[in-house]
Amino acid sequence: MKTVSIHIVTFNSVDYINDCLVGVFRQTYPIEQVIVVDNASNDGTIEIVSKWSDKVHLVQNSVNNGFAGGHNQAIRQTETDYCLILNPDVVLEPGYIQNLLRVIVDNPLAGSATGKLLFKANPTLIDSTGLIINRARRAFDRGAHQPSDTYQQAEEVFGVSGAAAFYSRDMIDDISVNGEFFDEDFFAYKEDVDVAWRAQLLGWKAYFEPSAIAFHERGWKEGGRSAKPLFVRRLSYINRYKMMLKNDRFSDAVKHFIPLLGYELLSLGYALVREPKLLGAWLDFIRKLPELRAKRSIIQKKRKASIHEVNKWFGK
């Protein structure tokens, strides 16, 4: 029997974590280990998780290591065949893992899988059925805000959302760079897209299975983008460029020059007029440029996929 571990990274997740753990322990497939890595919460999250101490291995960080750092910690502490990366604001239906295993186990090139994530507040709408990426290198949740009775066909996708992502250990080991599966230079935001792109380059496939259902709360509901702290907006902005530097090829980008240029002009104009403080994120990019270039070299040397196999995922 294939072994599975579930990894949850929390930061001030007191409103969600108990429901999340209830869903975890209702799974019809046996779970070998559940790890919660807490990134220095101060809202009572630790107290809630501690009530599950007989079933959960809790790792308490003294500082916030971010999504990437926290999940890399959990990955290093497990040796299971598969890992479910789970947000604390996601509640799984009982068959989530079992249904994904059915898709992924028999395909040696299947490195990741996802189910159908629905909005917890309105489960008649889809939150995500995987990731898509366009020619401007902008990534989106596939099927977002579409009716929940759509996307009923199991199929291959570009990648999977980090909210409830099922990864094989073989893929984790193969595509990790310098011991990091999630790039810790990202801290948080778009690290799942980066993993998806890297996995495609190295010849791995991702799958969507509609019978695996989960419900996602989604943070920052009130006030939209303006409600997000500046550091969050900066991460979301600059991590796209980090991802492109590591994974893209000049020859591929040239083919999509017009949509790329159009988006860059719009993005720069928006930043200059509406959010000039976003541009401070470039200082971090410049500081990390040597590390990013070194990672790019490792990834591109290991590249297995053909230009066609990668470019087919870049939509309009």
LUMTOR-968127 format. One record per residue: residue in one letter; x, y, z negated of N, C-alpha, C in turn. Coordinates in steps of 0.02 Angstrom, whole numbers, padded with zeros to 5 digits, always signed. Atoms other than C-alpha are relative to their C-alpha. Last residue first. Layout:
// residues N
aXYZXYZXYZ;...
This chain:
// residues 316
k+00002-00067-00029-00195+01658+01247+00014+00053-00054;g+00061-00020-00035-00141+01492+01175+00005+00071+00024;f+00007-00072+00002+00036+01438+01131-00060+00021+00043;w+00037-00022+00059+00015+01253+01093-00009+00076-00002;k+00072+00014-00008+00061+01194+01268-00041+00025-00058;n+00037-00057-00029+00227+01285+01248-00074-00013+00009;v+00007-00054+00048+00297+01154+01130-00045+00055+00027;e+00032+00026+00061+00271+00997+01233-00011+00054-00052;h+00072+00009-00012+00309+01091+01394-00035-00022-00063;i+00030-00067-00003+00479+01153+01331-00076-00007+00009;s-00011-00036-00062+00523+00974+01284-00033+00069-00003;a+00057-00011-00043+00525+00914+01104+00020+00039+00063;k+00014+00058-00041+00684+00846+01025-00054+00014+00052;r+00061-00003-00040+00762+00995+00937-00005-00060+00047;k+00039+00061+00011+00896+00945+00812-00061-00004+00045;k-00043+00057-00016+01023+01074+00873-00037-00066-00007;q-00005+00006-00072+00885+01205+00876+00045-00058+00022;i+00063+00021-00030+00841+01175+00694+00007-00012+00075;i+00014+00069+00021+01019+01182+00627-00062-00026+00036;s-00049+00043-00032+01062+01339+00726-00013-00074-00016;r+00019+00006-00071+00902+01425+00672+00047-00049+00035;k+00055+00048-00002+00945+01389+00490-00023-00011+00072;a-00028+00066+00015+01113+01475+00512-00054-00054+00003;r-00035+00022-00060+01028+01622+00596+00031-00068-00010;l+00050+00018-00050+00905+01639+00452+00033-00026+00064;e+00031+00064+00020+01045+01634+00324-00050-00024+00053;p-00049+00055-00007+01143+01770+00416-00028-00068-00018;l-00013+00017-00070+00985+01877+00437+00053-00055+00007;k+00002+00072-00008+00935+01872+00254+00017-00024+00070;r-00041+00032+00051+00988+02049+00213+00004-00075+00011;i-00070-00013-00018+00917+02111+00379+00047-00034-00051;f-00016+00039-00060+00748+02030+00346+00074+00007+00018;d-00007+00070+00021+00742+02100+00170+00020-00044+00059;l-00062+00002+00040+00775+02275+00237+00013-00071-00024;w-00057+00013-00045+00643+02244+00371+00066-00001-00037;a-00013+00072-00002+00511+02228+00234+00059-00017+00045;g-00053+00015+00048+00525+02416+00207+00018-00074-00001;l-00063+00002-00036+00422+02432+00366+00060-00012-00046;l-00013+00067-00026+00265+02386+00271+00070-00006+00029;k-00040+00037+00050+00278+02550+00177+00013-00072+00021;p-00072-00008-00011+00222+02639+00336+00043-00038-00050;e-00036+00032+00055+00047+02565+00318+00076+00005+00009;r+00043+00021+00055-00081+02660+00422+00038-00027-00061;v+00057-00045+00015+00010+02765+00551-00036-00019-00064;l-00021-00070+00005+00183+02687+00564-00056+00046-00023;a-00043-00009+00059+00125+02511+00525+00019+00073-00010;y+00040+00007+00061-00019+02518+00647+00042+00014-00062;g+00043-00059+00005+00091+02584+00786-00042-00001-00063;l-00042-00056+00021+00221+02450+00752-00041+00063-00008;s-00021+00011+00069+00090+02313+00759+00042+00057-00027;l+00057-00011+00044+00009+02381+00916+00019-00007-00073;l+00016-00071-00003+00176+02394+01004-00059+00017-00045;e-00051-00036+00038+00227+02221+00945-00013+00075+00000;y+00012+00006+00072+00061+02148+01002+00052+00039-00040;g+00062-00033+00018+00077+02215+01178-00013-00002-00074;l-00012-00072+00001+00259+02164+01190-00062+00038-00021;l-00045-00016+00056+00220+01985+01140+00011+00075-00005;p+00037+00001+00063+00068+01975+01255+00044+00015-00061;i+00053-00050+00002+00174+02039+01401-00042-00004-00064;f-00025-00068+00014+00333+01941+01366-00056+00050-00007;h+00057-00031+00033+00252+01769+01355+00016+00073-00017;k+00060+00021-00035+00369+01684+01477-00063+00034-00027;v+00004-00039-00062+00512+01785+01404-00063-00017+00039;a+00029-00066+00016+00476+01710+01232-00008+00042+00063;d+00071+00009+00013+00506+01534+01297-00034+00067-00011;s+00032+00018-00064+00673+01580+01376-00075-00010-00008;f+00005-00060-00042+00725+01670+01217-00036-00016+00065;r-00056-00004-00047+00687+01518+01111-00011+00059+00046;d+00014-00018-00069+00576+01521+00957+00064-00004+00042;n+00031+00052-00041+00602+01425+00796-00007+00015+00074;k-00022+00068+00013+00716+01518+00676-00022-00049+00054;l-00073+00004-00007+00698+01695+00741+00025-00071-00007;m-00018-00005-00070+00511+01674+00767+00075-00007+00010;m+00022+00061-00033+00481+01613+00590+00021-00001+00073;k-00047+00052+00023+00581+01755+00515-00015-00066+00036;y-00063-00011-00036+00481+01875+00624+00053-00050-00022;r+00010+00018-00071+00315+01805+00564+00065+00007+00038;n-00012+00072-00008+00380+01812+00386-00013-00024+00071;i-00069+00015-00020+00395+02001+00400+00012-00074+00011;y-00025-00036-00060+00210+02047+00402+00067-00027+00023;s+00040+00022-00056+00138+01918+00281+00024+00030+00065;l-00017+00070-00015+00280+01952+00161-00037-00025+00061;r-00067+00001-00031+00255+02140+00171+00021-00070+00019;r+00008-00024-00069+00068+02124+00140+00068+00000+00037;v+00035+00053-00037+00103+02017-00014-00007+00020+00073;f-00050+00053-00014+00235+02140-00079-00032-00057+00039;l-00045-00018-00054+00110+02283-00057+00049-00057+00016;p-00059-00039+00020-00022+02200-00165+00047+00012+00058;k-00061+00039+00010-00178+02138-00075+00057+00045-00022;a-00002+00025+00069-00339+02236-00103+00064-00039-00014;s-00020-00054+00045-00314+02339+00055+00006-00023-00072;r-00073-00011-00003-00318+02180+00160+00023+00052-00051;g-00037+00021-00059-00495+02135+00107+00074+00014-00006;g-00040-00055-00026-00575+02237-00032+00043-00018+00060;e+00026-00068+00008-00637+02091-00134+00048+00051+00030;k+00065-00009-00034-00598+01919-00065-00022+00073-00002;w+00003-00068-00026-00413+01920-00108-00065+00013+00037;g-00012-00057+00044-00409+01731-00134-00010+00066+00036;r-00033-00058-00031-00489+01592-00033+00006+00058-00048;e+00027-00062+00029-00611+01472-00119+00025+00061+00038;h-00053-00048+00015-00578+01321-00010-00030+00066-00024;f+00031-00066+00007-00691+01167-00004+00053+00049-00027;a-00021-00036+00061-00626+01000+00059-00031+00070+00002;i+00030-00065+00015-00687+00869+00183+00029+00029-00065;a-00032-00021+00063-00599+00723+00267-00021+00071-00015;s+00034+00034+00056-00722+00657+00397+00032+00015-00068;p+00060-00035+00025-00665+00789+00522-00035-00033-00059;e+00050+00053+00010-00487+00720+00543-00062+00030-00033;f+00060-00022+00036-00361+00843+00617-00049-00058-00004;y+00067+00023-00018-00190+00782+00668-00054+00029-00046;a+00047-00015+00054-00010+00843+00673-00071-00017+00024;k+00068-00020-00019+00131+00774+00780-00043+00011-00061;w+00054+00027+00042+00319+00765+00755-00068+00027+00023;g+00034+00057-00029+00449+00790+00893-00056-00031-00041;l-00037+00062+00015+00578+00901+00810-00039-00063+00017;l-00065-00002-00033+00512+01059+00891+00037-00066-00008;q+00012+00009-00072+00334+01016+00837+00067-00003+00038;a+00018+00071-00011+00392+00994+00657-00012-00014+00074;r-00061+00039+00007+00479+01164+00659-00013-00074+00014;w-00040-00014-00059+00320+01247+00723+00064-00042+00000;a+00035+00028-00058+00211+01165+00591+00042+00008+00063;v-00008+00073+00002+00337+01202+00452-00032-00032+00061;d-00070+00013-00013+00343+01386+00502+00014-00076+00000;v-00007-00009-00072+00154+01391+00507+00072-00015+00021;d+00031+00058-00031+00147+01319+00331+00004+00003+00076;e-00046+00056+00005+00274+01448+00273-00029-00064+00029;k-00022+00026-00065+00161+01583+00343+00051-00056-00005;y+00033-00023-00061+00136+01665+00173+00038-00019+00064;a+00070+00018-00010+00243+01640+00016-00024+00032+00065;f+00031-00007+00066+00426+01647-00038-00073-00023+00003;f+00068-00025-00012+00476+01656+00147-00035+00018-00065;d-00007-00070-00020+00663+01641+00110-00068+00032+00014;e+00007-00042+00059+00613+01482+00018+00016+00073+00013;d-00056-00047+00002+00584+01392+00182-00009+00050-00057;f+00026-00068-00009+00464+01250+00145+00058+00049-00008;f+00054+00014-00047+00550+01082+00169-00035+00065+00017;e+00063-00035+00009+00711+01143+00088-00050-00020+00054;g+00038+00026+00057+00861+01029+00065-00066+00034-00013;n-00038-00014+00062+00973+01131+00179-00040-00020-00062;v-00062-00035-00017+00840+01120+00314+00034+00020-00065;s-00026-00045+00053+00699+00994+00294+00067+00029+00022;i-00001-00070-00021+00636+00926+00460+00023+00048-00054;d-00029-00013-00066+00680+00742+00442+00006+00074+00015;d-00073+00011+00001+00653+00720+00255+00032+00021+00065;i-00030-00046+00048+00480+00799+00259+00076-00006+00001;m-00005-00065-00032+00437+00702+00417+00033+00051-00047;d-00047+00006-00056+00479+00534+00339+00009+00068+00034;r-00067-00008+00027+00392+00586+00178+00052-00004+00055;s-00036+00062+00010+00230+00607+00275+00070+00015-00027;y-00064+00007-00036+00132+00767+00249+00030-00069-00015;f-00022+00069+00012-00051+00798+00203+00062-00012+00043;a-00040+00029-00053-00093+00983+00193+00028-00067-00020;a+00012+00071+00015-00233+01052+00086+00034-00042+00054;a+00049+00003+00055-00208+01242+00075-00015-00072-00021;g-00031+00019+00063-00047+01231+00177-00048-00003-00058;s+00000-00052+00051-00150+01235+00336+00030-00026-00064;v+00051+00004+00052-00103+01103+00463+00008+00056-00050;g-00024+00009+00068-00010+01110+00628-00058+00001-00049;f-00067-00028+00006-00025+01122+00817+00031-00013-00069;v+00000-00072+00009-00174+01004+00822+00073+00024-00004;e-00066-00028+00016-00206+00825+00881-00006+00076-00004;e-00045-00017-00055-00385+00766+00876+00066+00027-00025;a-00070+00007+00023-00528+00695+00774+00046+00014+00059;q-00042+00049-00034-00692+00762+00846+00070-00001-00031;q+00016+00066+00025-00826+00846+00741+00045-00055+00029;y-00065+00033+00009-00764+01023+00763-00009-00069-00032;t-00042+00002-00060-00939+01097+00740+00067-00032-00018;d+00016+00060-00039-01062+01054+00601+00034-00001+00069;s-00033+00059+00027-00977+01177+00483-00016-00064+00039;p+00045+00043+00039-01026+01326+00588+00033-00066-00020;q+00047+00036-00043-00876+01432+00643-00046-00044-00042;h+00065-00035-00002-00798+01555+00520-00049-00031+00050;a+00020-00042+00057-00621+01488+00550-00065+00037+00015;g+00071+00008+00016-00615+01356+00687-00026+00044-00055;r+00041+00025-00055-00425+01345+00689-00072-00010-00024;d+00033+00062+00019-00344+01449+00554-00049-00019+00055;f+00067-00007+00028-00236+01578+00640-00025-00069-00023;a+00032+00063+00018-00055+01603+00692-00067+00014-00034;r+00044-00012+00057+00016+01751+00787-00038-00065-00014;r-00027+00034+00059+00163+01709+00899-00038+00019-00063;a-00032-00053+00038+00107+01835+01031+00030-00026-00065;r-00061-00018-00036+00072+01687+01144+00037+00058-00033;n+00009-00029-00067-00053+01618+01019+00066+00022+00030;i-00047-00056-00009-00039+01497+00874-00007+00026+00071;i-00013-00015-00070-00169+01375+00807+00049+00059+00002;l-00029-00063-00020-00176+01294+00636+00004+00005+00076;g-00068+00002-00024-00287+01158+00567+00024+00069+00018;t-00006+00069-00024-00473+01133+00541+00071-00010+00028;s-00056+00021-00043-00489+01287+00432-00009-00072+00022;d-00059-00039+00020-00617+01389+00333+00059-00017+00046;i-00067+00030+00003-00772+01322+00419+00052+00051-00024;l-00051-00028-00044-00943+01393+00379+00067-00034-00011;t+00026+00007-00068-01099+01308+00308+00050+00026+00051;p-00023+00060-00035-00997+01284+00150-00033-00014+00067;n+00050+00009-00053-01026+01465+00097+00020-00060+00042;a+00056-00045+00013-00938+01508-00067-00055-00007+00052;k+00035+00023+00059-00825+01355-00052-00062+00042-00014;f+00000-00053+00050-00779+01399+00126-00041-00024-00061;l+00058-00044-00003-00754+01235+00217+00006+00054-00053;l+00007-00043+00059-00592+01142+00251-00058+00047+00011;k+00040-00060-00014-00607+01002+00379-00009+00038-00066;g+00071+00010-00009-00467+00877+00354-00035+00065+00019;t+00045-00041+00040-00283+00894+00381-00071-00021+00012;a+00071+00006-00015-00141+00787+00443-00039+00047-00045;s+00045-00039+00042+00048+00788+00452-00072-00009+00022;g-00034-00024+00060+00196+00689+00517-00045+00038-00047;a+00045-00044+00038+00110+00581+00646+00035+00020-00065;l-00018-00069-00014+00248+00512+00758-00043+00050-00038;p-00066-00015+00026+00238+00336+00685+00023+00072+00012;n-00034-00038-00052+00049+00330+00711+00069+00022-00024;d-00013+00043-00058-00036+00192+00611+00036+00036+00057;v-00043+00057+00015-00023+00283+00444+00020-00039+00063;i-00072-00013-00003-00087+00453+00500+00044-00062-00005;v-00022-00032-00063-00270+00433+00544+00076-00003+00007;r+00024+00042-00055-00325+00310+00409+00026+00026+00068;l-00046+00057-00006-00219+00403+00283-00018-00044+00060;l-00060-00023-00034-00321+00559+00317+00050-00056+00009;n+00016-00012-00070-00484+00471+00276+00060+00026+00039;q+00010+00064-00034-00415+00399+00115-00014+00009+00074;i-00064+00033-00013-00347+00567+00061-00009-00065+00039;y-00046-00042-00039-00510+00663+00080+00064-00037+00018;g-00034+00038-00051-00629+00525+00026+00054+00037+00038;p-00033+00062+00022-00681+00598-00141+00040-00037+00053;e+00050+00053+00002-00715+00775-00076+00035-00066-00014;l+00003+00055-00048-00572+00890-00121-00063-00041-00009;v+00031+00058+00031-00587+01057-00212-00010-00053+00054;v+00031+00048-00045-00467+01195-00159-00028-00059-00040;d+00069-00022-00013-00426+01348-00264-00035-00044+00051;p+00042+00008+00059-00271+01266-00341-00072+00022+00010;n+00010-00063+00036-00194+01248-00168-00045-00011-00060;l+00068-00022+00015-00144+01071-00122-00001+00067-00036;i-00014-00068+00025+00009+00997-00037-00068+00033-00009;l+00053-00049-00014-00034+00813-00019+00018+00065-00034;c+00012-00054+00049+00124+00709-00012-00058+00043+00023;y+00037-00058-00024+00147+00542+00076-00010+00050-00057;d+00001+00002-00074+00266+00394+00059-00033+00062+00030;t+00057+00034-00031+00299+00437-00123+00004+00004+00076;e-00028+00042-00053+00471+00484-00188-00055-00037+00038;t+00039+00058-00020+00425+00628-00302+00036-00039+00055;q+00013+00042+00058+00523+00757-00401-00041-00062+00016;r-00062+00032+00023+00603+00838-00249-00012-00047-00059;i-00021+00049-00050+00432+00871-00171+00062-00038-00024;a+00043+00059+00007+00373+00956-00331+00022-00055+00048;q-00014+00032+00064+00519+01078-00333-00039-00066-00007;n-00063+00036-00009+00496+01112-00147+00021-00035-00065;h+00015+00064-00033+00315+01153-00185+00064-00039+00015;g+00037+00044+00044+00363+01284-00313-00014-00067+00032;g-00044+00027+00051+00497+01362-00204-00034-00049-00046;a-00052+00041-00029+00384+01381-00054+00044-00033-00053;f+00029+00061-00029+00229+01441-00144+00055-00047+00023;g+00038-00003-00062+00326+01568-00246-00027-00068+00021;n-00041+00023-00055+00463+01542-00375-00037-00001+00067;n+00041+00019-00057+00374+01648-00505+00045-00019+00059;v+00010-00053-00050+00484+01649-00659-00043-00027+00056;s-00002-00062+00038+00494+01545-00819-00008+00061+00045;n-00054-00045-00019+00437+01392-00723-00003+00064-00042;q+00010-00070+00017+00329+01262-00810+00062+00041+00019;v-00065-00034-00001+00322+01089-00731-00012+00074-00010;l-00001-00073-00003+00167+00989-00779+00072+00025-00002;h-00067-00021+00020+00152+00803-00741+00005+00075+00012;v-00036-00050-00040-00034+00768-00737+00069+00012-00029;k+00003+00017-00071-00135+00617-00795+00044+00044+00044;d-00008+00073-00007-00113+00611-00985+00001-00022+00073;s-00070+00021+00009-00079+00799-00987+00010-00076+00007;w-00006+00058-00045-00250+00842-00914+00068-00034-00009;k+00054+00046+00018-00292+00961-01057+00000-00063+00042;s-00022+00042+00056-00121+01038-01027-00054-00049-00023;v-00037+00057-00027-00182+01100-00858+00021-00048-00055;i+00047+00043-00037-00312+01211-00941+00035-00063+00025;e+00043+00032+00049-00189+01280-01070-00050-00047+00034;i-00038+00054+00034-00060+01314-00936-00045-00038-00048;t-00006+00057-00045-00186+01413-00832+00034-00059-00034;g+00033+00059+00027-00227+01525-00980+00003-00061+00045;d+00073-00010+00005-00192+01692-00897-00037-00060-00029;n+00012-00030+00066-00004+01714-00912-00074+00009-00014;s+00068-00027+00012+00056+01605-00768-00005+00029-00070;a+00001-00051+00053+00245+01584-00749-00068+00033-00007;n-00047-00055-00011+00247+01492-00582-00010+00057-00050;d+00028-00065+00017+00163+01330-00635+00053+00054+00004;v-00055-00046+00013+00211+01172-00544-00029+00068-00013;v+00018-00071-00001+00072+01044-00559+00062+00039-00018;i-00046-00049+00028+00121+00866-00512-00031+00070+00007;v+00026-00068-00010+00000+00722-00484+00047+00048-00036;q-00024-00054+00044+00077+00550-00463-00033+00066+00020;e-00055+00022+00043+00031+00380-00391+00021+00053-00050;i-00052-00051-00002-00140+00426-00325+00056-00020-00048;p-00040-00008+00061-00258+00281-00289+00058+00049+00010;y-00065+00032-00010-00376+00313-00142+00043+00011-00062;t+00012+00071-00005-00558+00350-00186+00064-00039+00012;q-00020+00030-00063-00511+00523-00247-00010-00076+00000;r+00058+00035-00029-00612+00585-00396+00018-00035+00065;f+00009+00064+00034-00453+00628-00491-00065-00036+00019;v-00059+00043-00008-00403+00763-00368-00013-00069-00029;g+00001+00028-00067-00577+00838-00362+00057-00048+00013;v+00058+00046-00002-00580+00860-00551-00004-00034+00069;l-00022+00064+00028-00405+00933-00537-00057-00051-00004;c-00047+00031-00046-00466+01070-00420+00021-00069-00025;d+00040+00030-00054-00615+01108-00530+00044-00036+00051;n+00036+00057+00028-00495+01133-00676-00043-00035+00053;i-00039+00060+00006-00374+01238-00575-00039-00060-00028;y+00007+00052-00051-00492+01369-00508+00026-00069-00020;d+00069+00005-00025-00527+01513-00628-00012-00061+00045;v+00046+00026+00051-00366+01486-00726-00071-00009+00025;s+00052+00037-00035-00256+01504-00572-00054-00026-00046;n+00061-00032+00025-00136+01636-00638-00062-00029+00035;f-00020-00065+00028+00001+01562-00530-00064+00037-00019;t+00046-00048+00029-00016+01378-00488+00035+00065-00019;v-00038-00056+00028+00074+01259-00371-00049+00053-00024;i+00037-00062+00007-00014+01092-00342+00046+00053-00031;h-00040-00055+00027+00069+00933-00278-00040+00065+00000;i+00034-00063-00012-00025+00770-00250+00038+00055-00037;s-00003-00047+00056+00071+00607-00233-00036+00064+00020;v+00019-00070-00011+00030+00462-00118+00010+00039-00065;t+00006-00040+00061+00099+00285-00102-00011+00074+00016;k-00037-00063-00004+00064+00173+00047-00013+00042-00064;m+00042-00060+00000+00000+00000+00000+00044+00063+00000;
